[in-house]
Amino acid sequence: MIHHNTKCAGRGCGHPRVLDAGQCNDSYSLIVIAQALAQAFGVSVNELPLSCDIAWYEQKAVIVLLALLALGVRKIWLGPALPAFLLPNVVEVLVKAYELKSIADAEQDVQAMLAGN
């Protein structure tokens, strides 16, 4: 069972509902898995019931965000705080075009992710 901030997210179809892809460097593996699932189900990555939560602690997270945006991935959660270089007008564009979301409250965020928001 996978826990997020000591909160159990439960299981769906016998599988954990929350998976930890590891470190920022493991994002490539997450993208490959998402693309394989999308192909297997005949849908786009954005149609899969997946949420991407990028922990913004190091500068290398910039390249992960840029790669996901270049692939057209939507509903990316970013935090715990947005990077200072993302000016309000840039954030507004990313929110409108990619449904970028800011991490705020762990319990509420996990519930929103599990609900597909």
C-alpha positions as CSV (number, residue, x, y, z in Angstrom):
1,M,0.0,0.0,0.0
2,I,1.4,3.4,-1.0
3,H,0.9,6.3,1.4
4,H,1.2,10.0,0.7
5,N,2.1,12.0,3.8
6,T,1.0,9.1,6.0
7,K,-2.4,9.2,4.3
8,C,-3.5,5.9,2.8
9,A,-4.9,6.4,-0.7
10,G,-6.4,2.9,-1.0
11,R,-6.4,0.5,-3.8
12,G,-8.2,0.3,-7.1
13,C,-8.6,-2.9,-9.1
14,G,-6.2,-4.5,-6.7
15,H,-3.4,-2.0,-7.4
16,P,-2.2,1.0,-5.4
17,R,-4.0,4.2,-6.4
18,V,-0.9,6.3,-5.7
19,L,2.5,5.3,-7.1
20,D,5.7,7.0,-6.4
21,A,7.9,7.2,-9.5
22,G,10.9,8.0,-7.4
23,Q,13.3,10.9,-7.9
24,C,13.1,13.7,-10.4
25,N,15.6,11.7,-12.6
26,D,13.1,8.9,-12.8
27,S,10.5,11.0,-14.7
28,Y,11.6,9.5,-18.0
29,S,10.4,6.1,-16.8
30,L,7.1,7.6,-15.8
31,I,6.6,9.1,-19.2
32,V,7.5,5.8,-20.9
33,I,5.0,4.0,-18.7
34,A,2.3,6.6,-19.4
35,Q,2.8,6.5,-23.1
36,A,2.7,2.6,-23.1
37,L,-0.5,2.7,-21.1
38,A,-2.0,5.2,-23.5
39,Q,-1.1,3.1,-26.5
40,A,-2.4,-0.1,-24.9
41,F,-5.8,1.5,-24.1
42,G,-6.0,3.5,-27.4
43,V,-6.2,6.9,-25.7
44,S,-4.0,9.9,-25.2
45,V,-1.8,10.3,-22.1
46,N,-4.1,13.1,-21.0
47,E,-7.1,10.7,-21.1
48,L,-5.5,8.3,-18.6
49,P,-6.6,8.5,-15.0
50,L,-3.1,9.8,-14.0
51,S,-1.9,12.8,-12.1
52,C,1.6,14.1,-12.2
53,D,2.9,15.8,-9.0
54,I,6.4,17.4,-9.5
55,A,8.2,18.2,-6.3
56,W,9.9,21.5,-7.0
57,Y,13.0,21.3,-4.8
58,E,15.8,21.4,-7.3
59,Q,16.6,23.2,-10.6
60,K,16.5,19.9,-12.5
61,A,12.7,19.9,-12.1
62,V,12.7,22.6,-14.7
63,I,13.7,20.1,-17.4
64,V,11.1,17.6,-16.2
65,L,8.4,20.3,-16.5
66,L,9.6,21.4,-19.9
67,A,9.6,17.8,-21.2
68,L,6.1,17.2,-19.9
69,L,4.9,20.5,-21.5
70,A,6.6,19.6,-24.8
71,L,4.8,16.2,-24.8
72,G,1.5,18.0,-24.2
73,V,0.9,16.6,-20.8
74,R,-1.9,18.4,-18.9
75,K,-2.9,18.6,-15.2
76,I,0.6,18.8,-13.9
77,W,0.8,19.5,-10.1
78,L,3.8,21.6,-9.1
79,G,5.0,22.6,-5.7
80,P,5.3,23.0,-2.8
81,A,5.7,26.5,-4.2
82,L,5.9,27.7,-7.7
83,P,9.4,28.7,-8.9
84,A,10.2,32.4,-8.6
85,F,11.1,32.7,-12.3
86,L,7.5,31.8,-13.3
87,L,6.0,35.3,-13.5
88,P,2.3,35.6,-12.9
89,N,1.5,36.1,-16.7
90,V,3.5,32.9,-17.5
91,V,1.6,31.0,-14.8
92,E,-1.7,32.2,-16.2
93,V,-0.7,30.9,-19.7
94,L,0.4,27.6,-18.3
95,V,-2.8,27.2,-16.2
96,K,-5.0,28.0,-19.3
97,A,-3.0,25.9,-21.8
98,Y,-1.9,23.0,-19.6
99,E,-4.1,23.1,-16.5
100,L,-1.0,23.6,-14.4
101,K,-1.9,23.3,-10.7
102,S,-0.1,24.4,-7.6
103,I,0.3,22.1,-4.7
104,A,-1.2,23.5,-1.5
105,D,-2.6,21.1,1.1
106,A,-1.5,17.5,0.8
107,E,-4.8,15.9,1.8
108,Q,-6.9,18.1,-0.4
109,D,-4.4,17.8,-3.3
110,V,-4.4,13.9,-3.1
111,Q,-8.2,13.9,-3.0
112,A,-8.4,16.2,-6.1
113,M,-5.9,14.0,-7.9
114,L,-7.8,10.8,-7.1
115,A,-11.0,12.5,-8.3
116,G,-9.3,13.3,-11.6
117,N,-9.0,17.0,-11.1
